[in-house]
Amino acid sequence: MKSIVIRVASESDAIFASKICDEMEASAKARGTGIAKRSPLYLAEKMRKAQAYIALVDHDVAGFCYTESWSDGAYIANSGLIIFPAFRMSGLARDLKNFAFQESRKANPHAKFFGLTTSLAVMNINSELGYRPVTFSELTKDDDFWDSCKSCVNYTTLQSKDRKNCLCTAMLFDPLWEARRLEREKEKLLTHAGSGQKVQNL
């Protein structure tokens, strides 16, 4: 098994930008789904700003995604997740998405994280990270985000629905939800521990 390195992308990784864009487009066509297209220059800029994450095998790209922020940083999206064909079904998508999510949360601890996807695999990964399915009304209202959907083949559907739904599933991670979940788990542990103590005292 070849060693896979997952790290924050840097300016030197811009040599892979065109290859990544080509694979994003080919993958979307193969699935028959839409994609918000990005140019090699856009991805290279994300790399330069350390707002992208890359998986490398033998100094070649195996996977990639990047971070975008909306509504003055209130909403964050880890977008454009792509795994090259030779490395699919290996768990790399999960590892890369998890790395990107954890790194992005360190930099944006109070932001809501969201995504739009038609991929069941991505939905499953998002669920493991604490994302929940939501209506489009829970997402950013930033027009720049929705304008990025214009290159998607399903954009007319989105427009006809007044941006309330489309073929994608919306998913959201809210740090407040996560804090409440952890608090409930803590309360359950304390309750169970307290019950056990009572049994011992009897």
One Martini backbone bead per residue (centre of mass of N, CA, C, O) as a GRO file, in nm:
protein
  202
    1MET     BB    1   0.092   0.039   0.026
    2LYS     BB    2   0.072   0.353  -0.034
    3SER     BB    3   0.165   0.654   0.077
    4ILE     BB    4  -0.043   0.897   0.237
    5VAL     BB    5  -0.065   1.254   0.209
    6ILE     BB    6  -0.215   1.489   0.435
    7ARG     BB    7  -0.262   1.843   0.363
    8VAL     BB    8  -0.194   2.155   0.336
    9ALA     BB    9  -0.197   2.354   0.088
   10SER     BB   10   0.022   2.503  -0.154
   11GLU     BB   11   0.166   2.685  -0.400
   12SER     BB   12   0.320   2.430  -0.519
   13ASP     BB   13   0.034   2.279  -0.595
   14ALA     BB   14  -0.056   2.431  -0.865
   15ILE     BB   15   0.031   2.204  -1.071
   16PHE     BB   16  -0.267   2.052  -1.012
   17ALA     BB   17  -0.514   2.229  -1.095
   18SER     BB   18  -0.596   2.122  -1.378
   19LYS     BB   19  -0.630   1.825  -1.298
   20ILE     BB   20  -0.855   1.873  -1.092
   21CYS     BB   21  -1.063   2.009  -1.277
   22ASP     BB   22  -1.091   1.774  -1.477
   23GLU     BB   23  -1.192   1.565  -1.265
   24MET     BB   24  -1.441   1.712  -1.169
   25GLU     BB   25  -1.585   1.710  -1.446
   26ALA     BB   26  -1.573   1.404  -1.507
   27SER     BB   27  -1.725   1.312  -1.253
   28ALA     BB   28  -1.990   1.463  -1.303
   29LYS     BB   29  -2.055   1.329  -1.576
   30ALA     BB   30  -2.058   1.033  -1.472
   31ARG     BB   31  -2.301   1.099  -1.263
   32GLY     BB   32  -2.505   1.323  -1.379
   33THR     BB   33  -2.414   1.590  -1.240
   34GLY     BB   34  -2.360   1.871  -1.089
   35ILE     BB   35  -2.130   2.168  -1.102
   36ALA     BB   36  -1.922   2.401  -0.955
   37LYS     BB   37  -1.712   2.564  -1.128
   38ARG     BB   38  -1.349   2.575  -1.143
   39SER     BB   39  -1.056   2.723  -1.175
   40PRO     BB   40  -0.722   2.697  -1.165
   41LEU     BB   41  -0.684   2.982  -1.041
   42TYR     BB   42  -0.868   2.942  -0.800
   43LEU     BB   43  -0.719   2.699  -0.673
   44ALA     BB   44  -0.441   2.836  -0.653
   45GLU     BB   45  -0.537   3.054  -0.453
   46LYS     BB   46  -0.617   2.862  -0.228
   47MET     BB   47  -0.335   2.749  -0.188
   48ARG     BB   48  -0.188   3.017  -0.125
   49LYS     BB   49  -0.400   3.063   0.134
   50ALA     BB   50  -0.448   2.790   0.285
   51GLN     BB   51  -0.761   2.680   0.154
   52ALA     BB   52  -0.643   2.381   0.118
   53TYR     BB   53  -0.659   2.018   0.042
   54ILE     BB   54  -0.419   1.741   0.018
   55ALA     BB   55  -0.352   1.435  -0.159
   56LEU     BB   56  -0.055   1.229  -0.161
   57VAL     BB   57   0.121   1.018  -0.413
   58ASP     BB   58   0.420   1.024  -0.514
   59HIS     BB   59   0.383   1.341  -0.582
   60ASP     BB   60   0.072   1.297  -0.634
   61VAL     BB   61  -0.252   1.345  -0.690
   62ALA     BB   62  -0.556   1.205  -0.505
   63GLY     BB   63  -0.673   1.468  -0.350
   64PHE     BB   64  -0.940   1.728  -0.294
   65CYS     BB   65  -0.996   2.050  -0.122
   66TYR     BB   66  -1.191   2.343  -0.012
   67THR     BB   67  -1.234   2.676   0.119
   68GLU     BB   68  -1.531   2.861   0.208
   69SER     BB   69  -1.677   3.188   0.266
   70TRP     BB   70  -1.972   3.331   0.430
   71SER     BB   71  -2.117   3.583   0.576
   72ASP     BB   72  -1.857   3.687   0.721
   73GLY     BB   73  -1.785   3.375   0.830
   74ALA     BB   74  -2.053   3.217   0.927
   75TYR     BB   75  -1.990   3.042   0.668
   76ILE     BB   76  -1.872   2.709   0.581
   77ALA     BB   77  -1.701   2.540   0.302
   78ASN     BB   78  -1.616   2.214   0.196
   79SER     BB   79  -1.510   2.194  -0.126
   80GLY     BB   80  -1.447   1.992  -0.403
   81LEU     BB   81  -1.449   1.694  -0.360
   82ILE     BB   82  -1.173   1.482  -0.472
   83ILE     BB   83  -1.116   1.154  -0.613
   84PHE     BB   84  -0.917   0.958  -0.763
   85PRO     BB   85  -0.987   0.661  -0.905
   86ALA     BB   86  -0.742   0.486  -0.774
   87PHE     BB   87  -0.862   0.594  -0.461
   88ARG     BB   88  -1.120   0.468  -0.447
   89MET     BB   89  -1.252   0.284  -0.187
   90SER     BB   90  -1.021   0.364   0.067
   91GLY     BB   91  -1.102   0.625   0.263
   92LEU     BB   92  -0.996   0.906   0.161
   93ALA     BB   93  -1.242   1.089   0.172
   94ARG     BB   94  -1.277   1.077   0.478
   95ASP     BB   95  -0.992   1.177   0.557
   96LEU     BB   96  -0.996   1.447   0.404
   97LYS     BB   97  -1.257   1.568   0.521
   98ASN     BB   98  -1.171   1.554   0.816
   99PHE     BB   99  -0.922   1.733   0.792
  100ALA     BB  100  -1.064   1.985   0.679
  101PHE     BB  101  -1.265   2.020   0.912
  102GLN     BB  102  -1.065   2.048   1.150
  103GLU     BB  103  -0.899   2.285   1.035
  104SER     BB  104  -1.141   2.480   0.994
  105ARG     BB  105  -1.236   2.487   1.293
  106LYS     BB  106  -0.988   2.617   1.415
  107ALA     BB  107  -1.031   2.888   1.239
  108ASN     BB  108  -1.377   2.840   1.279
  109PRO     BB  109  -1.543   2.781   1.567
  110HIS     BB  110  -1.832   2.958   1.504
  111ALA     BB  111  -1.905   2.827   1.251
  112LYS     BB  112  -2.095   2.722   0.990
  113PHE     BB  113  -2.133   2.412   0.825
  114PHE     BB  114  -2.166   2.342   0.468
  115GLY     BB  115  -2.361   2.156   0.211
  116LEU     BB  116  -2.385   2.045  -0.135
  117THR     BB  117  -2.528   1.726  -0.246
  118THR     BB  118  -2.545   1.403  -0.446
  119SER     BB  119  -2.365   1.234  -0.253
  120LEU     BB  120  -2.378   0.965  -0.049
  121ALA     BB  121  -2.090   0.957   0.060
  122VAL     BB  122  -2.086   1.252   0.162
  123MET     BB  123  -2.327   1.227   0.350
  124ASN     BB  124  -2.198   1.016   0.537
  125ILE     BB  125  -1.955   1.183   0.621
  126ASN     BB  126  -2.109   1.425   0.734
  127SER     BB  127  -2.261   1.267   0.952
  128GLU     BB  128  -2.004   1.181   1.112
  129LEU     BB  129  -1.933   1.502   1.166
  130GLY     BB  130  -2.245   1.637   1.233
  131TYR     BB  131  -2.426   1.659   1.011
  132ARG     BB  132  -2.740   1.792   0.881
  133PRO     BB  133  -3.028   1.791   0.740
  134VAL     BB  134  -3.156   2.068   0.543
  135THR     BB  135  -3.279   2.346   0.448
  136PHE     BB  136  -3.201   2.612   0.249
  137SER     BB  137  -3.277   2.829   0.473
  138GLU     BB  138  -3.008   2.749   0.655
  139LEU     BB  139  -2.841   2.898   0.467
  140THR     BB  140  -2.688   3.110   0.302
  141LYS     BB  141  -2.772   3.439   0.152
  142ASP     BB  142  -2.542   3.463  -0.031
  143ASP     BB  143  -2.520   3.539  -0.362
  144ASP     BB  144  -2.237   3.427  -0.430
  145PHE     BB  145  -2.305   3.136  -0.376
  146TRP     BB  146  -2.548   3.098  -0.578
  147ASP     BB  147  -2.384   3.188  -0.830
  148SER     BB  148  -2.198   2.926  -0.827
  149CYS     BB  149  -2.445   2.751  -0.965
  150LYS     BB  150  -2.453   2.838  -1.273
  151SER     BB  151  -2.268   2.586  -1.382
  152CYS     BB  152  -2.498   2.413  -1.327
  153VAL     BB  153  -2.734   2.199  -1.475
  154ASN     BB  154  -2.953   2.276  -1.222
  155TYR     BB  155  -3.012   2.589  -1.207
  156THR     BB  156  -3.304   2.613  -1.315
  157THR     BB  157  -3.426   2.462  -1.077
  158LEU     BB  158  -3.339   2.656  -0.856
  159GLN     BB  159  -3.489   2.901  -0.970
  160SER     BB  160  -3.781   2.774  -0.981
  161LYS     BB  161  -3.749   2.738  -0.646
  162ASP     BB  162  -3.627   2.995  -0.513
  163ARG     BB  163  -3.386   2.850  -0.349
  164LYS     BB  164  -3.534   2.602  -0.175
  165ASN     BB  165  -3.454   2.381  -0.400
  166CYS     BB  166  -3.308   2.067  -0.526
  167LEU     BB  167  -3.101   1.798  -0.598
  168CYS     BB  168  -2.968   1.873  -0.356
  169THR     BB  169  -2.828   1.825  -0.038
  170ALA     BB  170  -2.856   1.976   0.267
  171MET     BB  171  -2.586   2.051   0.504
  172LEU     BB  172  -2.529   2.093   0.870
  173PHE     BB  173  -2.295   2.254   1.099
  174ASP     BB  174  -2.355   2.331   1.443
  175PRO     BB  175  -2.187   2.419   1.725
  176LEU     BB  176  -2.438   2.429   1.911
  177TRP     BB  177  -2.533   2.143   1.867
  178GLU     BB  178  -2.272   2.008   1.964
  179ALA     BB  179  -2.274   2.123   2.251
  180ARG     BB  180  -2.546   1.996   2.332
  181ARG     BB  181  -2.472   1.703   2.280
  182LEU     BB  182  -2.236   1.690   2.483
  183GLU     BB  183  -2.408   1.769   2.729
  184ARG     BB  184  -2.602   1.527   2.719
  185GLU     BB  185  -2.383   1.310   2.748
  186LYS     BB  186  -2.281   1.407   3.022
  187GLU     BB  187  -2.550   1.371   3.173
  188LYS     BB  188  -2.577   1.068   3.126
  189LEU     BB  189  -2.315   0.983   3.267
  190LEU     BB  190  -2.389   1.104   3.543
  191THR     BB  191  -2.649   0.942   3.581
  192HIS     BB  192  -2.522   0.657   3.560
  193ALA     BB  193  -2.317   0.698   3.786
  194GLY     BB  194  -2.527   0.761   4.006
  195SER     BB  195  -2.682   0.493   3.987
  196GLY     BB  196  -2.442   0.309   4.055
  197GLN     BB  197  -2.392   0.424   4.340
  198LYS     BB  198  -2.664   0.348   4.462
  199VAL     BB  199  -2.639   0.045   4.430
  200GLN     BB  200  -2.389   0.013   4.611
  201ASN     BB  201  -2.525   0.134   4.872
  202LEU     BB  202  -2.740  -0.102   4.887
   0.00000   0.00000   0.00000
